[in-house]
Amino acid sequence: MLPTSVRRSRSLRRRLSLKTRFLHESGLYGELETGTTALAFVAHEVGAGNFPGGYARADKPALPLGVEVALVTETLAAAYKQAVAAGAVSLSQPEEKPWGQVVSYVRCPDGTLVELCTPMG
């Protein structure tokens, strides 16, 4: 069985229709294809080894952490609906901001805060 964080990254991939860029044979590390920058995930077991003093897991607090992953899409409404239908929790529905960009927020089951937004400009 794969570690929870890697299984959850697969869940995030399905929720947001992202392709797997790389998955290590151990299942402890994986990357999702998001354009020129990879979105990477590592198993909590590896994180615990990297930080012997401990670390804050994103899936534990009731409130979202103060850090997000932003994904830019031309099809925001569809991406938002797909993420929520697949199990992400809606934190804010798509809303046009004063600067013209449309922005929404969802929280994945692993605690990851995801901003789904249209391109700037």
Residue pairs with C-beta under 8 A, 6 or more apart in sequence:
1 7
2 10
2 27
2 43
3 27
3 28
3 43
3 44
3 45
4 43
4 44
4 110
5 41
5 42
5 43
5 44
5 47
5 110
6 23
6 27
6 28
6 29
6 30
6 41
6 42
6 43
8 41
8 108
8 109
8 110
9 30
9 32
9 41
9 110
10 20
10 30
11 86
11 87
11 108
11 109
11 110
12 18
12 32
12 41
12 108
12 110
12 112
12 114
13 19
13 20
13 32
14 86
15 82
15 83
15 86
15 87
15 88
15 108
16 71
16 79
16 82
16 83
16 114
17 79
17 82
18 32
18 33
18 34
18 39
19 32
19 33
20 30
20 31
20 32
20 33
21 31
21 32
21 33
21 38
22 29
22 30
22 31
22 38
23 29
23 30
23 31
24 30
27 43
28 42
28 43
28 45
28 46
29 40
29 41
29 42
29 43
29 46
30 40
30 41
31 38
31 39
31 40
31 41
32 38
32 39
32 40
32 41
34 71
39 69
44 57
47 55
48 54
48 55
56 65
57 111
58 65
58 110
58 111
58 112
58 113
59 109
59 110
59 111
60 111
61 111
64 91
64 105
64 107
64 111
64 113
65 111
65 113
67 113
68 105
68 113
68 114
68 115
69 112
69 113
69 114
69 115
70 114
70 115
70 117
71 79
71 114
71 115
71 116
71 117
72 117
72 118
72 119
73 79
73 116
73 117
73 118
74 118
74 119
76 94
76 102
76 104
76 116
76 117
76 118
77 94
79 116
80 90
80 93
80 94
80 104
80 106
80 116
83 106
83 114
83 116
84 90
84 106
87 109
88 106
88 107
88 108
88 109
88 114
89 106
89 107
89 108
90 104
90 105
90 106
91 105
91 106
91 107
91 113
92 103
92 104
92 105
93 104
94 102
94 103
94 104
94 116
95 102
95 103
95 104
96 102
97 103
99 120
100 120
100 121
101 117
101 118
101 119
101 120
102 117
102 118
103 115
103 116
103 117
103 118
104 115
104 116
104 117
105 113
105 114
105 115
105 116
106 113
106 114
106 116
107 113
107 114
108 114
